[in-house]
């Protein structure tokens, strides 16, 4: 299989609320808007991928979906999101695998994992 493009599709009982969360609270940039003006779908940039929030879920379980987002400053995001009233499920901490992580939830209970890669972690490479 040759994958040319990909994105995570998120269906919410209240798509407008979810779109506001990802756009206004998390601050994700909009890549594309589509569909009817009264209820458009939005596709957000997610680093090298995309998150599409469109359509409406009716009695569909959220399942084990997790969204993983790498950020530059986890402590600053923790302060900003907590002040905005975002539900923090797990406070920032260093994980056994060496990444700093914090877990939050979107309005529908979807877990979003915010990750900072510490300077001394093997995932970091000095490009010089």
C-alpha positions in Angstrom: 0.0 0.0 0.0 1.3 3.4 -0.9 -0.2 6.1 1.4 -0.3 9.5 -0.3 -2.0 11.4 2.5 -3.7 10.8 5.8 -5.7 12.4 8.5 -7.5 11.6 11.7 -11.3 11.9 11.4 -13.1 13.0 14.5 -16.9 12.8 14.7 -18.6 14.6 17.6 -22.1 14.9 18.9 -21.5 18.7 18.8 -19.1 19.4 15.9 -19.2 23.2 16.4 -18.1 22.8 20.0 -15.3 20.4 19.1 -14.2 22.7 16.3 -14.1 25.7 18.7 -12.0 23.6 21.1 -9.4 22.6 18.6 -9.3 26.0 16.8 -9.8 28.5 19.7 -8.6 26.7 22.8 -5.8 24.5 21.5 -5.0 27.1 18.7 -4.7 24.7 15.8 -4.5 26.4 12.4 -7.2 25.6 9.9 -6.0 23.9 6.7 -9.3 23.7 5.0 -13.0 24.4 5.4 -15.6 22.5 3.4 -19.3 21.7 3.2 -22.4 23.9 3.9 -21.8 27.3 5.4 -24.2 26.6 8.3 -22.3 23.5 9.4 -18.9 23.3 7.7 -16.3 20.7 8.3 -12.8 21.9 9.3 -9.5 20.3 8.7 -6.7 21.4 11.1 -2.9 21.2 10.6 -1.4 18.7 13.1 2.3 19.1 12.5 2.9 16.8 9.6 -0.6 15.5 9.6 -4.2 16.7 9.7 -7.2 16.4 12.0 -10.7 16.7 10.4 -13.6 17.6 12.6 -16.8 17.2 10.6 -20.1 15.4 10.6 -22.0 14.4 13.7 -21.7 11.3 15.8 -24.9 9.7 16.9 -24.3 7.1 19.6 -20.9 6.1 18.3 -18.4 5.3 21.0 -15.3 7.4 21.1 -13.2 4.3 21.4 -9.6 4.2 22.2 -8.6 7.2 20.0 -5.8 9.3 21.4 -4.4 12.4 19.7 -0.6 12.9 20.2 0.7 16.5 19.8 4.3 17.5 20.3 4.7 21.0 21.7 7.8 23.2 22.4 6.9 24.1 26.0 4.7 21.7 28.0 4.7 23.7 31.2 3.5 26.8 29.3 0.8 24.8 27.6 -0.3 23.4 30.9 -0.7 26.9 32.4 -2.5 28.2 29.3 -4.9 25.3 29.0 -5.7 25.0 32.7 -6.5 28.8 32.8 -8.8 28.2 29.8 -10.7 25.6 31.8 -9.5 22.6 29.8 -9.8 19.3 31.8 -6.3 18.1 32.6 -6.5 14.3 33.1 -2.8 13.9 34.0 -0.5 16.7 35.0 2.8 17.1 33.2 5.4 14.5 34.1 8.5 12.7 32.8 7.6 9.2 31.6 9.8 6.2 31.9 10.6 6.4 28.2 12.0 9.9 28.7 9.3 12.1 27.2 7.4 14.8 29.2 3.7 14.2 28.8 0.4 15.8 29.9 -3.1 14.4 29.1 -6.1 16.6 28.5 -9.6 15.9 27.2 -11.6 17.6 24.5 -15.3 18.4 25.1 -16.4 14.9 24.1 -13.8 13.1 26.3 -11.3 12.3 23.6 -7.8 12.2 25.2 -5.2 14.5 23.8 -1.6 13.7 24.8 0.7 16.8 24.8 4.4 15.8 24.6 7.6 17.7 25.0 10.8 16.0 23.9 13.5 17.0 26.4 16.8 18.4 25.1 18.7 15.3 26.2 16.3 12.8 24.7 17.6 10.5 21.8 14.7 11.8 19.5 16.5 15.2 19.4 19.3 15.5 16.9 21.7 18.5 16.6 21.4 19.4 13.0 24.7 21.4 13.0 
